[in-house]
Amino acid sequence: MNEGEQQQQQQQQQTFPFKLDEMLKYARASRVSSSISWLADGTGFVTHDKHAMMNDLTPVFFNHTQFRSFVSVLILTAVAVEVAVSSSSSSFDFNVA
């Protein structure tokens, strides 16, 4: 891999979608998997416990401290995002359309 390719790969690794994917992989393999997970069909993810996600998981990958700012960047980054909020819990579904 030449220097240009290495720089391109490093830049890609700093993008929000890449960090989000890494965060979901990390969550799946760790004790915080109950706070966030992929949807069964792989088209999006669910935040099961936004407080646990923001306190235990998000700081490892992002500078966001507020769930609202995380969602704002998610919406700005995605081509189209459908957010479904369950009134019976703190579950948030994010589907990329």
Buried (B, 14 or more C-beta within 10 A) or exposed (E): EEEEEEEEEEEEEEEBEBBBBEBBEBBEEEEBBEBBBBEEEEEBBBBBBBEBBBEBBBEEBBEBEEBEBBBEBBEEEBEEBEEEEEEEEBBBBBBBE
